[in-house]
Amino acid sequence: MEVMVNMALLMPEERAAVARVIDDNIALDELAQDESEEVRIEVADNTFTLAETLSHLADDESASVRSVVAGNSNTYAETLRILSQDSSVDVRASVAVNPNSPKDALISLAYDPSLDVRESLMYNECLPVEAIYVLSKDKNVRIRSFIAEHADTPRPVLIALANDKRGVVRATAQHSLEWTPEVKLVD
């Protein structure tokens, strides 16, 4: 049995609860236009929200809504590219961790003036090598240390980091250079 609910009769927190669990794209598109920021955030976070709806929400006046859009795996690459240049640090940081963010946006974020954004890149499992090169020269020691232990860091970068002026970076890079995966021979 299907029940129809007039969303206008619900309180904002009730509409937000609906937006959190609903899988109806038409209803989600309607809720994306809700006056309540809480509702729009839940729509942006819903895995059933279509990329087109997320693109509209990417223009939302609320940085919180835009930040959640930037973290949604359904968001179009072009929308993520645009959000990577948002004025809000939180929005750019959300783009930085999204594994679906375009390569050029991630490389650009490696140059971001905000430490929070550059640190967020450390949690992106699809960090491009070009961004790794940029971050290996970062002024922040934690970022260089992360790059020194990142699985995709090229050997020449590790060698350069093994000569870093900071001991923790040198030690991490030297450990990464010494580490070799165990090879098991199969009979």
Secondary structure, DSSP 8 states (H G I E B T S, - for coil): ------GGGS-HHHHHHHHHH---HHHHHHHTT-S-HHHHHHHHH-TTS-HHHHHHHTT-S-HHHHHHHHH-TTS-HHHHHHHTT-S-HHHHHHHHH-TTS-HHHHHHHTT-S-HHHHHHHTT-TT--HHHHHHHTT-S-HHHHHHHHH-TT--HHHHHHHTT-SSHHHHHHHHHHHH---------
